[in-house]
Amino acid sequence: MNSSEIIYFIITEKPKTPTHIKPGSICYIREYRYRSEVSTRSSLKWLSVECLDSHYSLPHDISKACMQKLNADEADLLLACQPESHRLNLFRNTDAVQTALTLTVGTEVMVEEDGEKLRGIIRYIGPMNDPNYSHPITGRYFGIELQGADKGKGSTNGTFSSKKCFSCEKNCGVFAPFSRVRPVVSTSHSPSMSMHHTQQQTEGIIPGDSVMFIINDDFRFGMVVDIQEEAGTPMVRIST
């Protein structure tokens, strides 16, 4: 079934019933059923939706006040992120989601893997498991080929289970949800800033380093994504 024939939601508040549905869960209703419910209920306060986080393909009546609508791309990106509480925080960070939607195959990125920030290039964007009728989306992941000094710090050659997503050398690939991926070159949606420093201040700093800096006497933290020189002055671009 085409994704345009399905309406997706994220649970933003814990519903009174059913009690096992958590905030941050992704639910859906097929469009033909939605139209049917709209036509048969004079006041549509509840929707009979199916939860993608559940192993059971059973519809549940959930208050519309507890849900917020997603488009198919947003739902697919968010579904790959766990747990549900983390997913809900990401949904509320609209810049993070919009930045992820701009990522394409060939984009240079920093990816977090085992606590490290590694440099790589996106080689694959898509699911790890094939969708089916009960689970029309299974989560959108990013397959990244590590570059330079970070080669060999991955965990795959581009194969997940028996599915070949892309090709790279052994342990030079990483699969990750968008929450662990950031573009090296900032987009209009990615929070970043450029700061001028002296040569001494930038010595030893490389892209991917976590740094602390001061703005208006406040300490801030971020990650170095690029270092350039303008008119003899180093300029460090920091993703916050």
C-alpha positions as CSV (number, residue, x, y, z in Angstrom):
1,M,0.0,0.0,0.0
2,N,1.3,3.4,-0.9
3,S,2.4,5.5,2.1
4,S,0.2,8.4,0.9
5,E,-2.8,6.1,1.7
6,I,-1.8,5.9,5.4
7,I,-2.0,8.7,8.0
8,Y,0.7,8.6,10.8
9,F,0.6,10.0,14.3
10,I,3.0,10.3,17.3
11,I,1.6,9.9,20.8
12,T,2.5,13.2,22.6
13,E,0.6,12.4,25.9
14,K,0.0,9.1,27.7
15,P,-3.5,8.1,26.9
16,K,-5.8,6.9,29.7
17,T,-6.5,3.8,27.6
18,P,-4.8,1.6,26.5
19,T,-2.3,2.0,29.3
20,H,0.6,0.2,27.6
21,I,0.9,2.8,24.8
22,K,3.8,5.1,25.6
23,P,4.3,8.8,24.7
24,G,6.6,8.8,21.6
25,S,4.9,5.7,20.1
26,I,4.2,5.9,16.3
27,C,0.7,5.0,15.3
28,Y,-1.2,4.9,12.0
29,I,-4.6,4.6,10.4
30,R,-5.3,3.7,6.8
31,E,-6.9,6.6,5.0
32,Y,-10.0,4.7,3.9
33,R,-10.7,3.8,7.6
34,Y,-10.1,7.4,8.6
35,R,-12.6,8.6,6.1
36,S,-15.1,6.0,7.3
37,E,-14.7,7.1,11.0
38,V,-15.1,10.8,10.0
39,S,-18.3,10.0,8.2
40,T,-19.8,7.8,10.9
41,R,-18.9,9.8,14.0
42,S,-20.6,13.2,14.6
43,S,-17.7,14.4,16.8
44,L,-14.4,12.7,16.1
45,K,-12.6,12.7,19.4
46,W,-11.1,9.2,19.1
47,L,-9.2,7.4,16.4
48,S,-8.8,3.6,16.0
49,V,-5.1,3.4,15.3
50,E,-2.5,0.7,15.1
51,C,0.8,1.1,16.9
52,L,4.1,0.4,15.1
53,D,6.0,-0.2,18.3
54,S,3.7,-3.1,19.2
55,H,4.2,-6.7,18.1
56,Y,0.5,-7.1,17.8
57,S,-1.4,-5.6,14.9
58,L,-4.5,-4.6,16.8
59,P,-6.3,-1.2,16.5
60,H,-6.7,0.8,19.7
61,D,-9.1,3.7,20.3
62,I,-6.9,6.7,21.3
63,S,-8.0,10.2,22.1
64,K,-7.0,12.6,19.3
65,A,-5.9,15.1,22.0
66,C,-3.0,12.6,22.8
67,M,-1.7,12.5,19.2
68,Q,-0.1,14.8,16.7
69,K,0.0,14.1,12.9
70,L,3.2,13.2,11.1
71,N,3.9,12.9,7.4
72,A,5.3,9.6,6.1
73,D,9.0,10.8,6.0
74,E,8.9,12.2,9.5
75,A,7.3,9.0,10.9
76,D,9.9,6.8,9.1
77,L,12.8,8.9,10.5
78,L,11.5,8.9,14.0
79,L,10.5,5.2,14.1
80,A,14.2,4.3,13.8
81,C,15.0,6.2,17.1
82,Q,14.6,4.4,20.5
83,P,13.4,4.6,23.2
84,E,10.0,6.3,22.8
85,S,10.9,9.1,25.2
86,H,14.0,10.0,23.1
87,R,11.9,9.9,20.0
88,L,9.4,12.3,21.4
89,N,12.2,14.8,22.3
90,L,13.5,14.5,18.8
91,F,10.0,15.2,17.4
92,R,9.8,18.3,19.5
93,N,13.2,19.4,18.1
94,T,11.9,20.4,14.7
95,D,15.3,21.5,13.4
96,A,16.8,18.1,14.0
97,V,14.0,16.4,11.9
98,Q,14.2,19.0,9.1
99,T,18.0,18.7,8.9
100,A,17.7,14.9,8.6
101,L,15.2,15.3,5.7
102,T,17.9,17.2,3.8
103,L,20.4,14.4,4.0
104,T,21.1,12.5,0.8
105,V,23.4,9.8,-0.4
106,G,26.9,11.3,-0.8
107,T,26.5,13.8,2.1
108,E,29.6,14.1,4.3
109,V,28.5,13.6,8.0
110,M,29.7,13.0,11.5
111,V,28.2,9.9,13.0
112,E,28.2,8.9,16.7
113,E,29.3,5.3,17.3
114,D,30.3,3.9,20.7
115,G,30.7,7.3,22.2
116,E,33.0,8.6,19.4
117,K,32.3,11.1,16.6
118,L,33.4,9.5,13.3
119,R,33.6,11.1,9.9
120,G,32.0,9.4,6.9
121,I,29.9,9.7,3.8
122,I,26.2,8.5,3.5
123,R,26.0,5.5,1.1
124,Y,22.5,4.3,2.0
125,I,19.2,5.7,3.3
126,G,16.4,3.3,3.9
127,P,15.0,0.5,6.1
128,M,16.9,-2.3,7.8
129,N,13.8,-4.6,7.6
130,D,11.4,-4.8,4.8
131,P,7.9,-3.3,5.5
132,N,4.8,-5.4,5.3
133,Y,1.0,-4.9,5.6
134,S,1.1,-4.7,9.4
135,H,4.2,-2.6,9.5
136,P,4.1,-0.3,6.4
137,I,7.2,1.5,7.6
138,T,10.1,0.0,9.7
139,G,12.3,3.0,10.2
140,R,14.7,4.9,8.0
141,Y,18.4,4.4,8.8
142,F,21.6,5.9,7.3
143,G,24.4,3.6,6.1
144,I,27.7,5.5,6.4
145,E,31.1,4.6,5.0
146,L,33.8,5.9,7.4
147,Q,36.6,8.0,6.0
148,G,40.2,8.8,6.8
149,A,41.5,8.0,10.2
150,D,38.1,6.6,11.2
151,K,38.2,3.7,8.8
152,G,38.0,0.4,10.6
153,K,36.1,1.9,13.6
154,G,32.7,0.6,12.2
155,S,30.9,-2.7,12.5
156,T,29.8,-3.6,9.0
157,N,30.9,-3.9,5.4
158,G,27.5,-2.4,4.3
159,T,25.5,-5.6,5.0
160,F,22.8,-5.8,7.6
161,S,21.7,-9.4,8.3
162,S,21.7,-10.8,4.8
163,K,20.7,-7.5,3.2
164,K,23.4,-5.8,1.1
165,C,22.7,-2.0,1.5
166,F,26.0,-0.7,0.3
167,S,29.6,-1.8,-0.1
168,C,32.7,-0.9,1.9
169,E,35.7,-2.5,3.5
170,K,35.3,-4.7,6.6
171,N,34.4,-2.6,9.7
172,C,34.3,0.6,7.7
173,G,30.6,1.0,7.7
174,V,28.0,2.1,10.3
175,F,24.2,2.0,10.3
176,A,22.6,4.7,12.5
177,P,19.3,6.6,13.0
178,F,19.3,10.3,12.2
179,S,19.7,11.2,15.9
180,R,23.3,10.1,15.6
181,V,24.1,11.7,12.3
182,R,25.0,15.4,11.6
183,P,26.0,17.0,8.3
184,V,29.6,18.3,8.2
185,V,28.4,21.3,6.3
186,S,25.6,22.9,8.3
187,T,22.2,23.4,6.6
188,S,19.7,26.2,7.2
189,H,18.0,23.9,9.8
190,S,21.1,22.6,11.6
191,P,22.0,24.6,14.7
192,S,25.6,25.9,14.2
193,M,27.7,28.9,14.6
194,S,31.1,30.2,13.3
195,M,33.6,31.6,15.7
196,H,37.0,33.3,15.0
197,H,40.0,32.1,17.0
198,T,43.7,32.7,17.0
199,Q,46.0,30.0,15.5
200,Q,47.1,29.1,19.1
201,Q,43.4,28.6,20.2
202,T,42.7,26.2,17.3
203,E,45.9,24.2,17.4
204,G,45.1,20.5,17.9
205,I,41.4,20.9,17.2
206,I,39.9,18.7,14.5
207,P,36.4,18.2,13.1
208,G,34.5,15.9,15.5
209,D,36.0,17.2,18.7
210,S,33.7,18.1,21.5
211,V,34.5,21.7,22.7
212,M,33.4,24.2,25.3
213,F,33.1,27.9,24.4
214,I,31.7,31.1,25.9
215,I,29.0,33.3,24.5
216,N,27.8,36.3,26.6
217,D,29.7,34.9,29.6
218,D,27.8,31.7,29.4
219,F,29.5,28.3,28.9
220,R,28.2,26.3,25.9
221,F,29.1,22.9,24.5
222,G,29.2,21.8,20.9
223,M,31.0,19.7,18.2
224,V,33.6,21.1,15.7
225,V,32.3,20.4,12.2
226,D,34.8,22.5,10.1
227,I,37.9,24.7,10.5
228,Q,38.6,27.2,7.8
229,E,40.9,30.2,7.5
230,E,39.6,33.6,6.4
231,A,42.1,36.5,5.9
232,G,44.7,34.7,8.0
233,T,42.2,34.1,10.9
234,P,41.1,30.6,11.7
235,M,37.3,30.2,11.8
236,V,35.8,27.2,13.7
237,R,32.3,26.1,12.8
238,I,30.6,24.5,15.8
239,S,27.4,22.5,15.8
240,T,25.4,23.1,19.0
